[in-house]
């Protein structure tokens, strides 16, 4: 299988399958065809019959100096795809062939762009794009046909070297650059650009249902029609980097056999929008999995949380900022009964402490009798030995949601660039650091109220002050939306904490 094409700043890949065949000596005139379809503006260029640009009008760039302009997925010197044909001993680049282009529009609004030409050996080549008019489709159906292609021929798809960064935090976006692919019923696999060597070619064997290049929020994916697995191999090689941690580009080639001289696939170039990727199927929604190496643990919670937020947004038609406020209130209200029960168990445990200490002192040399006596004591008060641990449960229950929300804000395009009150972007840190400070203060107030009516304990006092400070530092540059959610939870918990503190104080007087 031919290796990715070499480029400046990258090591020379292994040799291809045979020497390229020179193009016929005739003039080749560059021509660009622009099509507006499916929520995207596609720019096709010939020579090459390649998608050279994709503009997403519904999304705006956040990149410094280009903020507010439409998102463009492909860099000016790159292509979304490049085509090479492995025809027996010859490898022919479509950029070396003169191709005639035609464009037509069907009654349903779908647009067809077709390129036709001939190889130096007289084999006819046709590349056809069908672009549906459906809003938000961001999809092209592609067919490549070669007449007289010998057995064993293949189409070599050179993937984009990078998806153009559109984010305010450029470094974070570049570190998300990766290849992803899906084999049959297996889980989605990913290869980050940072894992690729510029001096070696890595080959992963298929068959694959799809392969994709992604950054933080956008995706370019080559997919089989239906459940087809048209890709037999993916070859990858590292490219230039800013430093060891930040890749600038990589080189990838997907190999697709030409069965009977023809191959078909879908090309998705658009946002990693949950509902859209989920509708495309084949697990494309997991091309950019939540949680990284913690994916198996984080993904279930993150998916549930994201679906809940999307449902609330669609149902209430509120902005995502108010959706997060409402979500924080609902989570706290949902665990209110458990918190109430746990706090009352804590009050009982405090009243039970003198008796527990007496039993422990009486049977300190006989562990078995001590255990039996403690069990009887717990039963006489309608409690169990697990009651002290159950008291921690309400504190632990919101943590999976909080953990999942962290990754939702890291990956979910629905929150990208969404302003709320003074915050310009819920997915980025609060530029004025109001939300992390407010979150820390509310946590401190919650701790101080909870300490009232409890026995004096220096260690407890230290933790009451230390934990809010530690959490404030930890959350200092976390997404503003995450801080907003956590602060709302703390505020909603204050009335319950105050009521239970009064109940504890009253119990101590009786």
Secondary structure, DSSP 8 states (H G I E B T S, - for coil): -------TTS------SS-B----SS----EEEEEEETTEEEEEEETTTEEEEEEEEEEE--STTTTTSEEE-S-TT--SEEEEEEETTEEEEGGGS--EEEEEE-TTS-EEEEEEEE-TTS-EEEEEEEE---TT--EEEEEEEETT--TT-EEEEEE-S-----SSSHHHHHHT-EEEEE-TTS--EEEEGGG--TTS-EEEEEEESEEEEE-SSEEEEEE-STT---EEEEEEEE--BSSSS-B--EEEEEEEE-BTTEEEEEEEEEE--HHHHHHH-TTGGGTT-TTGGGHHHHHHHHHHHHHHHHHHHHHH---HHHHHHHHHHHHHHHTHHHHHHHHHHHHHHHHHHHHHHHHHHHTTT-HHHHHHHHHHHHHHTT--TTHHHHTTHHHHHHHHHHHHHHHHHHH-GGGTT--BTTBS-TTS--TT-HHHHHHHHHHHHHHHHHHTTS---HHHHHHHHHHHHHHHHHTTTS-HHHHHHHHHHHHHHHHHHHHHHHHHHHHHH-
